[in-house]
Amino acid sequence: MAAQLHSRNPRCLWRARQFLVGVAGVLLAVSVHAAIDYRVSIDKAAGELHVAACADRDYTQLQLRAQEGASNYLLGFTRSDDGALQRSGDRLIARTLPAGACIHYRVAAERASRSNGRDEGIQTASGSWMISPGVWLWRADAAGTLTLDLPAGMQASLPWLPRDTARKVYALAAGGGDWPSWAVFGDVDERVFDGDDGTELRIAVVDAPTRQRSDDLHGWLREVAQASLTAYGRFPVRSAQVLVIEISSRSNSPVPWGQTTRGAGVAVQLFVRRDASIRELRADWTAIHEFSHFFHPYLGNKGRWLSEGLASYYQNVLRARAGIVSEAYAWEHLDAGFGRGRNSAAGVTLAEISKNPRKSRSRQNKGSPIMRIYWGGAAFWLEADIALHRERGIGLEQVLAAYSQCCLPEAGRVDPDAFIARLDALSESSVFSRLALEHSTLRHFPNLNSSYQRLGLKVTSDRAELSRDPDAIALRNKIMGARIAPTQFGAR
Ligand SMILES: [Zn+2]
């Protein structure tokens, strides 16, 4: 993890595992009759997590799985009855487990948190335990519930969908114990911010040195969350976990590392430089970029230009709408991004780069092919937005709002072609498929001259000149114009 923390390029990782393919929508199917309840308690002094996995019906055999390497942290396991229980690699196997019986196991949580293994644990400043659930939760593939019992003075942030407002009970979707996600136990200040329609972000600041710093970081993220609501007023997912972890870093960026995961529920992790001022954080784009990934499903490598493109487009658009940056600033930064994309990976199509970025890098190209993915993708979304306004009289956000209502899965991968086809259907147009075909097959960065003309936009020496032509103003306002997030926003 240490190497990643200092990496700036790419700063955003969109991660999910292939095995989740096909479980789309399964969270919705979690019923109150979940098979296993995992009761989690903590022995703080011993640095241990204790889990009782209790059956609500008879099992002829029950297997609990954990991620590879988790057995290094497994301290012991027993059954509440006298039946057989054995470990085989990363599995605990119980035969003939009757309803009501429990499998008890203990995990060296503190030690796992200090492993600093890429997918195991991350050491936080004051010793909170940040651990992959795959390490500490040995669980069945079936859906279940998790009930949390914390000792006094310890808080937690978990990646799953909460079932109660006190965030003591969580719904576990079906799908094994091998997902990238994070749980934190310790000095965790989690506050919930509401969107419309019951959507929420659970924003957790870990190890803030003072109450004031925690308040400041929450204030910053509330502003970012508010900016993401300027798209259509609610969050695209029901409940997402946002972790803010302060780190020491020599990076120039106030947020040296950010990523979105959607293994155990949609989540964002933001690693913030300890000495970053709120002013620096407000000027940074990483957080809104990550929040913008909520608007689309996981699209795999093949669709990376679409996912990174949307986040790169919206990191500018939504901040301008919220008044965090000026309209001119947003156009200037989009234009600068397009410039970086134009200078990278010429001669290769977006489809080819997305499939194999390394191969594209080896060709005679200036710049990282990553820039072509991000900003070539952003160019696609800008042109789609303009085309929607011209041809359908609607904005991109309206199509994405409809998509989130009907079709956005919280887990699992969506084929990029199917995603595009769905956006076409929802917009009753062929805007997305037409432009996707055009953009993904070009061997050079697209010529945006006619789009710039429609927008009345000219950028000279990094300064945007915005024309006073009424049509251009109207179009620009539709995209970047100030929007007050329709939802009254607050902490609870
Ligand atoms: Zn990204």
Residues whose N, C-alpha, C, O or C-beta is under 5 A from the ligand:
A	BS01	ZN	C12 E308 A311
